[in-house]
């Protein structure tokens, strides 16, 4: 028999606030990551600090917020009321301490638990907070949550407000790097939701005059909008709505008290329900809900007293009540949409007619596809019983109670050897593998019918659970893992085309990535270095003198499962697939996948990079 483990008083530990945060960071900021994903921890740290400054603006204090990032040091400066000077240390280092427990000071705040800045402090190698008010200033400096210095100035000419600087701890956020694209998107959302607020990021100003209408305009191609954006505003609620001419699925941007609820929640469910109900009543026809919502592009923002979110990262609203004397979230949103959207449609018959024709078109297409969809679903169900294409993981994105949801990843790879290596190397709890058989179809210009008729597309759609919307997406990260050769690049392009054509929101919401795998292995008897570029190879050669052994990886199948663990584990390198805001999806697909061969050929020639020295060395 195995020896019984002793369990005594010596096994019981009490962690102080910073120890608990550093030991269980996922409870406070979601996943860690390296900055390649918009929901990685280093962006949550910025958001937690920013939320406090935004709350100051909402309470009527300070119209400008300044943010700068130099190297890995982040600085956020607002011109609000400033933290009460005697509490500067406490509010960033004592749990359950903050001004937002007092509903008089912060009526509709995002950060209600007094945790945000404490988490930033504990997870930073350096953290400094400074508050100025009443011509006095107080500051405190910390290292990994430990107070190292504090100061009080009795007389200062500085403007009132709060300034926070921090450097994320590299022992927790390994090999991290800030991507300005994600930060700018976050800041734009803040100004869309707070008309009149100016945010300055590294000298660049962001400001909005039209709220959620600006958000939809910035994120859409104007030529793809079926009708001008419907913009409705009320007390504690704002809605922007239109239909896309070409997009198949629904697309929503949802917010609560200025927080981007990327996983929706009670308010988004209520809005989708209210939209269908109002449209049915206006046209006096019992349309299918999917036909009403097909191709909808919309944004909704509400303000709730003391909102309840389903996690500390506040990505999904759980509240059912608006707070105070107001009705439930569902009733409030339903009444607002019914009254305001119905009035708008009566006053704008041209828009109402376009919506009706769009719904009828969706109805025809659904009925035409109904037989094919049923067969496709049956095939997907049968295939899932003995599906060699999908090797699933134990955690699924739909399980909102599991703290590892944000880590779930689906690797899409090609060929038995490559998928075999990844399957043997993966974390079976959070990482799944979908294996392609050869190159997928070029679906540019084809209709949604092809998704159901093509076995691989149908099974991939079923694996991701994205047929109707992204609300129940089963994997937070969808990673294309192909060889770094011409065929691998072609497969990448064909898969990106598939997602752009039928599920563009998967890319817009930052879920699609390219897996980087090393091109070279440079090693001697003492050390092995994996190199992802020629520059890294040269550095490795200089480090491992005398002449080491060099291996050039030609495909994923050549990398052993033991080695693959390094590349899809803690040291994984992912390149996010991002859309150029200056180019529409249709223009993008037309250029790269259409029949403009001469133009594309000229582009390839002008952008071709040939490294003859590498080619010669590995002939």
C-alpha positions as CSV (number, residue, x, y, z in Angstrom):
1,X,0.0,0.0,0.0
2,X,1.2,3.5,-0.7
3,X,2.2,5.6,2.3
4,X,-0.6,7.9,3.5
5,X,0.2,11.7,3.1
6,X,0.2,13.4,6.5
7,X,-2.3,16.3,6.8
8,X,-1.7,18.4,9.9
9,X,-1.8,22.0,11.1
10,X,1.6,22.5,9.4
11,X,-0.2,22.0,6.0
12,X,-2.5,25.0,6.6
13,X,-1.2,28.3,5.2
14,X,-2.6,31.8,5.1
15,X,-1.4,33.8,2.1
16,X,-1.3,37.6,2.2
17,X,-3.0,39.5,-0.6
18,X,-0.1,39.8,-3.0
19,X,1.0,36.1,-2.5
20,X,-2.5,34.9,-3.4
21,X,-2.7,37.1,-6.5
22,X,0.8,36.0,-7.7
23,X,0.1,32.3,-7.0
24,X,-3.4,32.4,-8.7
25,X,-3.2,35.2,-11.2
26,X,-5.9,33.6,-13.4
27,X,-8.5,34.2,-10.7
28,X,-7.9,38.0,-11.1
29,X,-6.9,38.7,-14.7
30,X,-7.8,35.6,-16.7
31,X,-5.1,34.0,-18.7
32,X,-1.5,35.2,-18.7
33,X,-0.3,35.0,-22.3
34,X,2.5,36.9,-24.0
35,X,0.6,39.8,-25.6
36,X,-0.4,38.0,-28.9
37,X,-4.0,37.9,-27.8
38,X,-6.2,40.9,-26.9
39,X,-7.4,39.1,-23.7
40,X,-3.9,38.4,-22.5
41,X,-3.1,39.5,-18.9
42,X,-0.8,42.4,-19.8
43,X,-3.8,44.2,-21.5
44,X,-6.1,43.4,-18.6
45,X,-3.5,45.2,-16.3
46,X,-3.9,48.3,-18.5
47,X,-7.7,48.0,-18.5
48,X,-7.8,47.7,-14.7
49,X,-6.0,50.9,-14.3
50,X,-7.9,52.7,-17.1
51,X,-11.3,51.6,-15.6
52,X,-10.6,53.7,-12.5
53,X,-9.8,56.8,-14.7
54,X,-12.9,56.2,-16.8
55,X,-15.0,56.0,-13.7
56,X,-13.6,59.4,-12.7
57,X,-14.7,60.8,-16.1
58,X,-18.2,59.2,-15.7
59,X,-18.5,61.0,-12.4
60,X,-17.8,64.3,-14.1
61,X,-14.1,64.6,-13.1
62,X,-11.5,65.0,-15.8
63,X,-12.0,65.0,-19.6
64,X,-8.6,63.7,-20.7
65,X,-6.6,60.6,-19.9
66,X,-3.0,60.2,-21.0
67,X,-1.4,56.8,-21.6
68,X,2.2,56.0,-22.7
69,X,4.1,52.8,-23.2
70,X,7.9,52.9,-23.4
71,X,9.5,49.5,-23.6
72,X,7.4,47.5,-21.1
73,X,6.6,50.5,-18.8
74,X,3.0,51.6,-18.8
75,X,1.9,55.0,-17.5
76,X,-1.7,56.2,-17.1
77,X,-2.5,59.7,-16.0
78,X,-6.0,61.1,-15.4
79,X,-7.2,64.5,-14.3
80,X,-10.0,63.3,-12.0
81,X,-10.4,64.0,-8.3
82,X,-7.4,62.1,-7.2
83,X,-7.2,59.3,-4.6
84,X,-7.7,60.7,-1.0
85,X,-4.1,61.2,0.0
86,X,-4.2,59.3,3.2
87,X,-5.4,56.2,1.4
88,X,-3.0,56.1,-1.5
89,X,-1.2,53.0,-0.2
90,X,-4.3,51.2,1.0
91,X,-6.3,51.4,-2.2
92,X,-3.5,49.6,-4.2
93,X,-2.4,47.2,-1.5
94,X,-5.3,46.2,0.8
95,X,-8.0,43.9,-0.4
96,X,-11.6,45.1,0.0
97,X,-10.5,48.7,0.1
98,X,-11.7,51.3,-2.4
99,X,-14.2,54.1,-3.1
100,X,-16.6,52.0,-5.1
101,X,-18.2,50.3,-2.2
102,X,-19.8,53.7,-1.6
103,X,-22.6,53.9,-4.3
104,X,-22.8,57.7,-3.8
105,X,-19.3,58.2,-5.1
106,X,-19.5,55.7,-7.9
107,X,-23.0,54.9,-9.0
108,X,-22.5,52.9,-12.2
109,X,-18.9,51.8,-12.0
110,X,-17.1,48.9,-13.7
111,X,-14.7,48.0,-10.9
112,X,-16.8,47.2,-7.9
113,X,-14.7,44.7,-6.0
114,X,-11.6,46.8,-5.1
115,X,-9.4,44.2,-6.7
116,X,-8.1,45.7,-10.0
117,X,-5.2,47.9,-9.0
118,X,-4.2,45.5,-6.3
119,X,-3.8,42.8,-9.0
120,X,-1.8,45.2,-11.1
121,X,0.5,46.0,-8.2
122,X,1.1,42.4,-7.2
123,X,1.8,41.3,-10.7
124,X,4.2,44.1,-11.5
125,X,8.0,44.1,-10.9
126,X,7.6,47.9,-10.4
127,X,4.5,49.8,-9.5
128,X,4.1,53.5,-8.6
129,X,0.9,55.4,-7.8
130,X,0.7,59.2,-7.3
131,X,-2.3,61.3,-6.4
132,X,-2.7,65.0,-6.4
133,X,-5.5,67.0,-4.9
134,X,-5.9,70.2,-2.9
135,X,-2.4,71.3,-4.0
136,X,-0.9,68.3,-2.2
137,X,0.5,65.1,-3.5
138,X,1.1,61.6,-2.2
139,X,2.9,58.7,-3.9
140,X,3.9,55.1,-3.2
141,X,6.3,52.7,-4.9
142,X,6.1,48.9,-4.8
143,X,8.1,45.9,-6.1
144,X,6.0,42.7,-6.6
145,X,3.4,44.2,-4.3
146,X,5.9,45.1,-1.5
147,X,6.0,48.7,-0.5
148,X,9.5,50.2,-1.0
149,X,8.9,53.9,-0.7
150,X,6.2,56.5,0.0
151,X,6.2,60.3,0.0
152,X,4.0,63.2,0.8
153,X,4.3,66.7,-0.7
154,X,2.6,69.5,1.2
155,X,2.7,72.0,-1.6
156,X,2.6,71.3,-5.4
157,X,1.5,73.0,-8.5
158,X,0.6,69.8,-10.3
159,X,-2.9,69.4,-11.7
160,X,-5.2,67.2,-9.6
161,X,-5.6,63.6,-10.6
162,X,-4.0,60.2,-10.4
163,X,-0.9,58.8,-12.2
164,X,-0.1,55.1,-12.2
165,X,3.1,53.5,-13.7
166,X,3.9,49.8,-13.8
167,X,6.0,47.2,-15.4
168,X,4.5,43.7,-15.7
169,X,6.6,41.1,-13.9
170,X,8.6,39.1,-16.5
171,X,8.7,36.1,-14.1
172,X,4.9,35.8,-14.5
173,X,4.4,37.2,-18.1
174,X,7.1,35.5,-19.9
175,X,8.5,36.9,-23.2
176,X,5.6,39.3,-23.4
177,X,5.3,42.2,-25.8
178,X,2.6,44.9,-26.1
179,X,0.8,45.2,-29.5
180,X,-0.4,48.7,-30.2
181,X,-3.3,47.4,-32.3
182,X,-5.0,45.8,-29.3
183,X,-4.4,48.8,-27.1
184,X,-5.8,51.2,-29.7
185,X,-8.9,49.0,-30.1
186,X,-9.5,49.1,-26.4
187,X,-9.1,52.9,-26.2
188,X,-11.4,53.4,-29.1
189,X,-14.1,51.4,-27.3
190,X,-13.6,53.7,-24.3
191,X,-14.2,56.9,-26.3
192,X,-17.1,55.4,-28.2
193,X,-18.8,54.8,-24.9
194,X,-17.9,58.1,-23.4
195,X,-18.7,61.0,-25.8
196,X,-16.6,64.0,-24.8
197,X,-13.7,62.0,-23.4
198,X,-10.2,62.4,-25.0
199,X,-7.6,59.6,-24.6
200,X,-4.1,60.4,-25.7
201,X,-1.9,57.3,-26.4
202,X,1.7,58.0,-27.1
203,X,0.8,61.4,-28.5
204,X,-2.1,60.2,-30.6
205,X,-5.6,61.5,-29.7
206,X,-8.8,59.4,-29.7
207,X,-12.2,61.0,-29.4
208,X,-15.8,60.2,-30.5
209,X,-18.7,62.5,-31.3
210,X,-21.3,59.8,-32.2
211,X,-20.7,57.0,-29.8
212,X,-21.7,53.5,-30.9
213,X,-22.5,54.8,-34.4
214,X,-18.8,55.7,-34.8
215,X,-17.9,52.2,-33.5
216,X,-19.9,50.5,-36.3
217,X,-18.6,52.9,-38.9
218,X,-15.0,52.3,-37.8
219,X,-15.5,48.5,-37.9
220,X,-17.5,48.2,-41.1
221,X,-17.0,48.9,-44.8
222,X,-19.5,51.7,-45.6
223,X,-20.2,50.1,-49.0
224,X,-21.3,46.9,-47.3
225,X,-24.0,48.5,-45.1
226,X,-27.5,47.7,-46.3
227,X,-28.9,51.0,-44.9
228,X,-27.6,53.9,-42.8
229,X,-26.9,53.0,-39.2
230,X,-29.9,53.2,-36.9
231,X,-28.7,55.0,-33.7
232,X,-31.0,54.9,-30.6
233,X,-30.2,56.5,-27.3
234,X,-32.0,56.6,-23.9
235,X,-31.3,56.8,-20.2
236,X,-28.6,54.2,-19.5
237,X,-28.9,52.6,-22.9
238,X,-27.5,53.1,-26.4
239,X,-28.0,51.0,-29.5
240,X,-26.5,51.1,-33.0
241,X,-27.9,48.8,-35.7
242,X,-27.6,47.9,-39.3
243,X,-27.4,44.9,-41.7
244,X,-24.5,43.8,-43.8
245,X,-25.1,43.2,-47.5
246,X,-22.6,40.3,-47.7
247,X,-21.9,39.0,-44.2
248,X,-23.6,35.7,-43.3
249,X,-23.5,35.7,-39.5
250,X,-24.6,38.0,-36.8
251,X,-22.1,40.4,-35.3
252,X,-22.5,42.2,-31.9
253,X,-20.5,44.6,-29.8
254,X,-21.8,44.7,-26.2
255,X,-20.9,46.8,-23.2
256,X,-21.9,47.3,-19.6
257,X,-20.8,50.4,-17.7
258,X,-18.1,50.9,-20.3
259,X,-16.8,47.4,-20.1
260,X,-16.6,45.4,-23.3
261,X,-18.5,42.2,-22.5
262,X,-16.9,40.1,-25.2
263,X,-18.9,37.0,-24.1
264,X,-22.2,38.9,-24.0
265,X,-24.5,38.1,-21.1
266,X,-28.0,38.9,-20.0
267,X,-28.1,42.2,-21.8
268,X,-27.1,40.9,-25.2
269,X,-29.5,37.9,-24.9
270,X,-32.3,40.4,-24.1
271,X,-31.4,42.6,-27.0
272,X,-31.3,39.8,-29.6
273,X,-34.7,38.7,-28.2
274,X,-36.2,42.2,-28.3
275,X,-34.9,42.8,-31.9
276,X,-36.8,39.7,-33.2
277,X,-39.9,40.5,-31.2
278,X,-40.1,44.1,-32.4
279,X,-39.5,43.2,-36.1
280,X,-42.2,40.5,-35.9
281,X,-44.7,42.9,-34.5
282,X,-43.8,45.7,-36.8
283,X,-44.3,43.6,-40.0
284,X,-47.0,41.5,-38.3
285,X,-45.3,38.3,-39.5
286,X,-43.9,35.4,-37.4
287,X,-40.5,35.4,-39.0
288,X,-37.9,32.8,-37.9
289,X,-35.5,34.4,-35.4
290,X,-32.5,33.4,-37.5
291,X,-33.8,35.1,-40.5
292,X,-34.4,38.4,-38.6
293,X,-30.9,38.4,-37.2
294,X,-29.0,37.1,-40.2
295,X,-26.3,39.6,-41.2
296,X,-27.1,42.0,-38.3
297,X,-24.3,44.2,-37.2
298,X,-25.1,45.9,-33.9
299,X,-23.7,47.4,-30.8
300,X,-25.5,47.8,-27.4
301,X,-24.3,49.6,-24.2
302,X,-26.2,49.7,-20.9
303,X,-25.4,51.1,-17.5
304,X,-26.4,49.0,-14.5
305,X,-26.2,49.7,-10.7
306,X,-23.7,47.3,-9.1
307,X,-23.4,44.9,-12.1
308,X,-22.6,41.2,-11.5
309,X,-20.2,39.7,-13.9
310,X,-19.4,36.0,-14.3
311,X,-15.7,36.4,-13.8
312,X,-13.2,39.0,-12.5
313,X,-12.3,39.9,-16.1
314,X,-15.9,41.1,-16.6
315,X,-16.4,39.6,-20.1
316,X,-20.0,38.3,-19.4
317,X,-22.8,40.1,-17.6
318,X,-24.7,37.9,-15.1
319,X,-27.0,40.6,-13.7
320,X,-30.7,40.3,-14.2
321,X,-31.7,43.6,-12.7
322,X,-30.8,47.2,-13.7
323,X,-30.7,48.4,-10.1
324,X,-32.6,51.0,-8.1
325,X,-36.3,51.3,-9.1
326,X,-35.7,50.1,-12.6
327,X,-37.1,46.8,-14.0
328,X,-35.1,43.7,-15.0
329,X,-32.5,44.0,-17.7
330,X,-34.7,42.0,-20.1
331,X,-37.8,44.1,-19.5
332,X,-35.8,47.4,-19.7
333,X,-34.1,46.5,-23.0
334,X,-37.3,45.0,-24.5
335,X,-39.3,48.1,-23.7
336,X,-36.6,50.5,-25.1
337,X,-36.2,48.5,-28.4
338,X,-39.9,48.0,-28.9
339,X,-40.6,51.7,-28.5
340,X,-37.7,53.3,-30.2
341,X,-37.0,50.9,-33.1
342,X,-40.7,50.7,-33.9
343,X,-40.9,54.5,-34.0
344,X,-37.8,54.6,-36.2
345,X,-39.2,52.1,-38.7
346,X,-42.5,53.9,-39.0
347,X,-40.6,57.2,-39.7
348,X,-38.2,55.6,-42.2
349,X,-40.2,53.4,-44.6
350,X,-37.2,53.1,-47.0
351,X,-35.1,51.5,-44.3
352,X,-38.0,49.3,-43.2
353,X,-38.4,48.1,-46.7
354,X,-34.8,47.1,-47.0
355,X,-34.9,45.2,-43.8
356,X,-38.0,43.4,-44.9
357,X,-36.4,42.4,-48.2
358,X,-33.2,41.2,-46.3
359,X,-35.3,39.0,-44.0
360,X,-37.3,37.5,-46.9
361,X,-34.0,36.8,-48.7
362,X,-32.6,35.1,-45.6
363,X,-35.8,33.1,-45.4
364,X,-35.5,31.8,-49.0
365,X,-31.8,30.9,-48.5
366,X,-32.6,29.1,-45.2
367,X,-35.3,27.0,-46.9
368,X,-33.1,26.2,-49.8
369,X,-30.3,25.1,-47.5
370,X,-32.6,23.3,-45.0
371,X,-32.1,19.9,-46.6
372,X,-28.4,20.3,-47.0
373,X,-28.0,21.6,-43.5
374,X,-29.8,18.6,-42.0
375,X,-27.7,16.2,-43.9
376,X,-24.5,18.1,-43.0
377,X,-25.5,18.1,-39.3
378,X,-26.2,14.4,-39.4
379,X,-22.8,13.8,-41.0
380,X,-21.1,15.9,-38.4
381,X,-22.8,14.0,-35.6
382,X,-21.9,10.6,-37.0
383,X,-18.3,11.8,-37.7
384,X,-18.0,13.1,-34.1
385,X,-18.5,9.5,-32.8
386,X,-15.4,8.3,-34.5
387,X,-13.9,11.5,-35.8
388,X,-10.2,11.2,-36.6
389,X,-10.2,14.8,-37.8
390,X,-10.9,16.3,-34.3
391,X,-8.9,15.3,-31.2
392,X,-10.8,17.3,-28.6
393,X,-9.7,18.7,-25.3
394,X,-11.3,18.3,-21.9
395,X,-12.3,21.9,-21.4
396,X,-14.9,23.5,-23.6
397,X,-15.4,27.2,-24.1
398,X,-19.2,27.0,-23.3
399,X,-18.4,26.0,-19.7
400,X,-18.4,29.4,-18.1
401,X,-17.5,28.1,-14.7
402,X,-14.1,26.8,-15.8
403,X,-11.3,29.3,-15.2
404,X,-9.3,27.8,-18.1
405,X,-11.8,28.7,-20.8
406,X,-9.6,31.5,-22.1
407,X,-6.8,29.0,-22.6
408,X,-8.7,26.7,-24.9
409,X,-7.0,26.3,-28.3
410,X,-7.8,24.4,-31.5
411,X,-4.8,23.7,-33.8
412,X,-5.8,23.3,-37.4
413,X,-3.1,21.3,-39.1
414,X,-2.5,19.3,-42.3
415,X,-1.2,15.8,-42.7
416,X,-1.0,12.8,-40.3
417,X,2.6,13.4,-39.2
418,X,2.1,17.0,-38.3
419,X,-1.2,16.4,-36.5
420,X,0.3,13.4,-34.8
421,X,3.2,15.4,-33.4
422,X,0.9,18.1,-32.0
423,X,-1.5,15.6,-30.6
424,X,1.2,13.8,-28.7
425,X,2.7,17.1,-27.4
426,X,-0.4,19.0,-26.5
427,X,-2.0,19.8,-23.1
428,X,-5.1,17.5,-23.4
429,X,-7.0,19.7,-21.0
430,X,-7.0,22.8,-23.1
431,X,-5.6,22.0,-26.5
432,X,-7.5,20.3,-29.4
433,X,-6.3,19.3,-32.9
434,X,-8.3,19.4,-36.1
435,X,-6.5,17.6,-39.0
436,X,-7.0,18.6,-42.6
437,X,-6.6,16.2,-45.5
438,X,-4.7,18.1,-48.1
439,X,-5.4,21.6,-49.2
440,X,-8.9,23.0,-48.5
441,X,-11.1,24.5,-51.2
442,X,-10.7,28.1,-52.3
443,X,-14.2,29.3,-51.2
444,X,-13.8,32.9,-52.4
445,X,-17.0,34.0,-54.2
446,X,-18.9,30.9,-53.2
447,X,-22.1,30.8,-51.1
448,X,-22.7,29.4,-47.6
449,X,-24.0,26.3,-49.3
450,X,-20.4,25.1,-49.8
451,X,-19.8,25.1,-46.1
452,X,-22.4,22.3,-45.7
453,X,-21.5,20.4,-48.8
454,X,-17.7,20.4,-48.2
455,X,-17.0,17.7,-45.6
456,X,-14.0,19.5,-44.0
457,X,-15.6,22.9,-43.8
458,X,-18.7,21.3,-42.4
459,X,-16.8,19.4,-39.7
460,X,-14.6,22.4,-38.9
461,X,-17.7,24.6,-38.5
462,X,-19.2,22.0,-36.2
463,X,-16.0,21.6,-34.2
464,X,-15.9,25.4,-33.6
465,X,-19.7,25.6,-33.0
466,X,-20.0,28.8,-35.0
467,X,-22.8,28.1,-37.4
468,X,-25.2,30.6,-36.0
469,X,-23.0,33.0,-34.1
470,X,-19.7,33.2,-32.1
471,X,-21.5,33.4,-28.8
472,X,-20.9,29.7,-28.1
473,X,-17.4,29.4,-29.7
474,X,-15.8,26.3,-28.2
475,X,-12.2,27.4,-28.5
476,X,-10.9,30.9,-27.5
477,X,-7.9,30.5,-29.8
478,X,-8.1,29.1,-33.3
479,X,-4.5,28.4,-34.5
480,X,-3.5,27.6,-38.0
481,X,-0.5,25.3,-37.7
482,X,1.1,24.6,-41.1
483,X,4.6,24.0,-42.5
484,X,6.7,27.1,-43.2
485,X,6.9,26.4,-46.9
486,X,5.0,27.3,-50.1
487,X,2.3,24.7,-49.6
488,X,1.9,25.6,-45.9
489,X,1.5,29.3,-46.8
490,X,-1.1,28.4,-49.4
491,X,-3.1,26.3,-46.8
492,X,-3.0,29.3,-44.4
493,X,-4.3,31.6,-47.1
494,X,-7.1,29.2,-48.0
495,X,-8.2,28.8,-44.4
496,X,-8.1,32.6,-43.8
497,X,-10.2,33.0,-46.9
498,X,-12.8,30.6,-45.5
499,X,-13.0,32.5,-42.2
500,X,-13.1,35.9,-43.9
501,X,-15.8,34.8,-46.3
502,X,-18.2,33.2,-43.9
503,X,-17.1,34.0,-40.3
504,X,-15.2,37.3,-40.4
505,X,-16.1,38.1,-36.8
506,X,-13.8,35.3,-35.7
507,X,-10.9,37.4,-37.0
508,X,-12.4,40.7,-36.0
509,X,-12.7,39.5,-32.4
510,X,-9.1,38.4,-32.3
511,X,-9.6,34.6,-32.2
512,X,-7.5,33.5,-35.2
513,X,-3.7,33.0,-35.1
514,X,-0.8,31.6,-37.0
515,X,1.5,29.2,-35.1
516,X,5.2,30.1,-35.4
517,X,7.5,27.1,-35.3
518,X,11.3,27.2,-35.4
519,X,13.1,27.1,-38.8
520,X,16.4,26.0,-37.2
521,X,17.8,24.0,-34.3
522,X,21.3,25.0,-33.3
523,X,22.9,22.8,-30.6
524,X,26.1,21.5,-29.0
525,X,26.6,19.1,-26.2
526,X,25.6,21.6,-23.5
527,X,22.8,23.6,-25.0
528,X,20.0,23.6,-27.7
529,X,18.6,26.8,-29.2
530,X,15.6,26.9,-31.4
531,X,15.6,29.8,-34.0
532,X,12.6,31.3,-35.7
533,X,14.5,33.5,-38.1
534,X,17.9,33.9,-39.8
535,X,18.8,36.6,-37.3
536,X,18.2,34.3,-34.4
537,X,20.2,31.6,-36.1
538,X,23.2,33.9,-36.5
539,X,22.9,34.9,-32.8
540,X,22.8,31.2,-31.8
541,X,25.9,30.5,-33.9
542,X,27.8,33.2,-32.1
543,X,26.7,32.0,-28.7
544,X,27.4,28.3,-29.3
545,X,31.0,28.4,-30.5
546,X,32.8,26.3,-31.8
547,X,30.8,25.2,-34.8
548,X,27.6,23.5,-33.5
549,X,25.2,21.2,-35.2
550,X,22.5,22.9,-37.3
551,X,19.2,21.4,-38.3
552,X,16.8,23.0,-40.8
553,X,13.2,22.0,-40.1
554,X,11.3,21.6,-43.4
555,X,8.0,20.6,-41.9
556,X,6.0,20.1,-38.7
557,X,6.2,16.4,-39.1
558,X,10.0,16.5,-38.7
559,X,9.8,17.9,-35.2
560,X,9.5,15.2,-32.6
561,X,6.7,15.3,-30.0
562,X,9.2,15.9,-27.2
563,X,10.5,19.0,-29.0
564,X,7.0,20.2,-30.0
565,X,6.1,20.6,-26.3
566,X,8.4,23.6,-26.2
567,X,6.6,25.3,-29.2
568,X,2.9,24.8,-28.0
569,X,3.5,25.2,-24.3
570,X,4.5,28.1,-22.2
571,X,6.9,29.4,-24.9
572,X,4.3,29.2,-27.7
573,X,4.7,32.0,-30.3
574,X,1.5,33.1,-32.0
575,X,1.0,35.7,-34.7
576,X,-2.6,37.1,-34.6
577,X,-4.4,37.5,-37.9
578,X,-5.6,41.1,-38.0
579,X,-7.6,43.1,-40.5
580,X,-6.2,46.2,-42.1
581,X,-8.8,48.9,-41.1
582,X,-8.1,50.7,-44.4
583,X,-9.1,47.7,-46.6
584,X,-12.5,46.1,-46.7
585,X,-12.9,42.3,-46.5
586,X,-14.3,42.1,-50.1
587,X,-11.3,44.1,-51.4
588,X,-8.9,42.0,-49.5
589,X,-10.4,38.7,-50.8
590,X,-10.7,40.0,-54.3
591,X,-7.1,41.0,-54.5
592,X,-5.5,37.9,-53.0
593,X,-8.0,35.2,-54.1
594,X,-9.8,36.7,-57.1
595,X,-8.9,36.7,-60.9
596,X,-6.6,39.7,-60.9
597,X,-3.5,37.6,-61.7
598,X,-1.4,40.4,-63.2
599,X,-1.9,42.7,-60.3
600,X,-1.2,40.0,-57.8
601,X,1.9,38.8,-59.7
602,X,3.3,42.3,-59.6
603,X,2.7,42.5,-55.9
604,X,4.5,39.2,-55.3
605,X,7.5,40.3,-57.3
606,X,7.7,43.6,-55.5
607,X,7.5,42.0,-52.1
608,X,9.5,38.8,-52.7
609,X,12.5,38.3,-50.3
610,X,15.1,35.8,-51.4
611,X,17.8,34.7,-49.0
612,X,20.2,33.0,-51.4
613,X,22.8,32.4,-48.7
614,X,20.4,30.2,-46.7
615,X,19.3,28.3,-49.8
616,X,22.9,27.6,-50.8
617,X,23.8,26.4,-47.3
618,X,21.0,23.9,-47.1
619,X,21.0,22.5,-50.6
